[in-house]
């Protein structure tokens, strides 16, 4: 542990600053109306939309590990700040002209921005805790930061859908550049925590750092087990985020209410993470919660395929999002504890890259199916979810030492 004398001044304020940063950075005004944006303003088919997202995932995959290595080499603070400002630029590019070529460029810029932040932000938080001797608080702190992120998402969705209903679906895309830029200003105020010496001690510079991070991932079977679970289950839950808006249109929910539904999805995740110990006790322990959060999204998606009722659809959508997207923070401490500080951002980015590639490979099939039938698409995703849920039991035992309830 770093001594008090060697500790950078103000490092304990990183958690408050990161909370503000996540709130601003994830204020996606477009999130509640992104499908209408593509359909009405961009004039794209569902196949084109999902191919575009596959392109984003490909770029995300290609950039995840290199940008993680940049964070390990040049500092987490620099990586996070660059990503925030680049995200603001991407929003302006995307909202400039309704052309597929512009959208392709915009997705590439979005991918670069997200990967600069991905892994680096969590690594900065964990290393700040380590410098303060508070590693045992990792799950609680990271869960709270995830709650701030989700608060930004559902707050932005509420405002964005109202803006879209009044000024058109393009306006939220342009306006979201404002909170993104503000998050960059907050990032510049972060304090870089102590971490392992990277380039000088390892030799070989940037390429050696990359290969070292991937080598650690390949040679850690427990880390692989945790990764397989997250890749399988989060990939299916992520697809629901693209299917719920077509479902809302199918059952006749007005555009102005889309943001409220998206906000409810985020609120469910916030409540789950904020009341995690209570939820664990209510369902019978952490291991059971891990399994339930894997099966619930799959079963809810299958039920969505069979309903045309607006109220039932909204309830099922909120359930799927709460369980599926609220699940990753449960793994954070167990994953971070198995990664050395000097490789943390790189290895976390490698884990994220695996998930990204899986989602990208699923997108084209989902888009083509969606152009023919939404119920068939929901059924397909639900079945994939049930298959993915089988993997949920394997890593449960790895989380036991890090949870308050070992059942």
Rosetta blueprint (number, residue, H / E / L):
1 X L
2 X L
3 X L
4 X L
5 X L
6 X L
7 X L
8 X L
9 X L
10 X L
11 X H
12 X H
13 X H
14 X H
15 X H
16 X H
17 X H
18 X H
19 X H
20 X H
21 X H
22 X H
23 X H
24 X H
25 X H
26 X L
27 X L
28 X L
29 X L
30 X L
31 X L
32 X L
33 X L
34 X H
35 X H
36 X H
37 X H
38 X H
39 X H
40 X H
41 X H
42 X L
43 X L
44 X L
45 X L
46 X H
47 X H
48 X H
49 X H
50 X H
51 X H
52 X H
53 X H
54 X H
55 X H
56 X H
57 X H
58 X H
59 X H
60 X H
61 X H
62 X H
63 X H
64 X H
65 X H
66 X H
67 X H
68 X H
69 X H
70 X H
71 X H
72 X H
73 X H
74 X H
75 X L
76 X H
77 X H
78 X H
79 X H
80 X H
81 X H
82 X H
83 X H
84 X H
85 X H
86 X H
87 X H
88 X H
89 X H
90 X H
91 X H
92 X H
93 X H
94 X H
95 X L
96 X L
97 X L
98 X L
99 X L
100 X H
101 X H
102 X H
103 X H
104 X H
105 X H
106 X H
107 X H
108 X H
109 X H
110 X H
111 X H
112 X H
113 X H
114 X H
115 X H
116 X H
117 X H
118 X L
119 X L
120 X H
121 X H
122 X H
123 X H
124 X H
125 X H
126 X H
127 X H
128 X H
129 X H
130 X H
131 X H
132 X L
133 X L
134 X L
135 X H
136 X H
137 X H
138 X H
139 X H
140 X H
141 X H
142 X H
143 X H
144 X H
145 X H
146 X H
147 X H
148 X H
149 X H
150 X H
151 X H
152 X H
153 X H
154 X H
155 X H
156 X H
157 X H
158 X H
159 X H
160 X H
161 X H
162 X H
163 X H
164 X H
165 X H
166 X H
167 X H
168 X L
169 X L
170 X L
171 X H
172 X H
173 X H
174 X H
175 X H
176 X L
177 X H
178 X H
179 X H
180 X H
181 X H
182 X H
183 X H
184 X H
185 X H
186 X H
187 X H
188 X L
189 X L
190 X L
191 X L
192 X L
193 X L
194 X L
195 X L
196 X L
197 X L
198 X L
199 X H
200 X H
201 X H
202 X H
203 X L
204 X L
205 X H
206 X H
207 X H
208 X H
209 X H
210 X H
211 X H
212 X H
213 X H
214 X H
215 X H
216 X H
217 X H
218 X H
219 X L
220 X L
221 X H
222 X H
223 X H
224 X H
225 X H
226 X H
227 X H
228 X H
229 X H
230 X H
231 X H
232 X H
233 X H
234 X H
235 X H
236 X H
237 X H
238 X H
239 X H
240 X H
241 X H
242 X H
243 X H
244 X H
245 X H
246 X H
247 X H
248 X H
249 X H
250 X H
251 X L
252 X L
253 X L
254 X L
255 X H
256 X H
257 X H
258 X H
259 X H
260 X H
261 X H
262 X H
263 X H
264 X H
265 X H
266 X H
267 X H
268 X H
269 X H
270 X H
271 X H
272 X H
273 X H
274 X H
275 X L
276 X H
277 X H
278 X H
279 X H
280 X H
281 X H
282 X H
283 X H
284 X L
285 X L
286 X H
287 X H
288 X H
289 X H
290 X H
291 X H
292 X H
293 X H
294 X H
295 X H
296 X H
297 X H
298 X H
299 X H
300 X H
301 X H
302 X H
303 X H
304 X H
305 X H
306 X H
307 X L
308 X L
309 X L
310 X H
311 X H
312 X H
313 X H
314 X H
315 X H
316 X H
317 X H
318 X H
319 X H
320 X H
321 X H
322 X H
323 X H
324 X H
325 X H
326 X L
327 X L
328 X H
329 X H
330 X H
331 X H
332 X H
333 X H
334 X H
335 X H
336 X H
337 X L
338 X L
339 X L
340 X L
341 X H
342 X H
343 X H
344 X H
345 X H
346 X H
347 X H
348 X H
349 X H
350 X H
351 X H
352 X H
353 X H
354 X H
355 X H
356 X H
357 X H
358 X H
359 X H
360 X H
361 X H
362 X H
363 X H
364 X H
365 X H
366 X H
367 X H
368 X H
369 X H
370 X H
371 X H
372 X H
373 X L
374 X H
375 X H
376 X H
377 X H
378 X H
379 X H
380 X H
381 X H
382 X H
383 X H
384 X H
385 X H
386 X H
387 X H
388 X H
389 X H
390 X H
391 X H
392 X H
393 X L
394 X L
395 X L
396 X H
397 X H
398 X H
399 X H
400 X H
401 X H
402 X H
403 X L
404 X L
405 X L
406 X L
407 X L
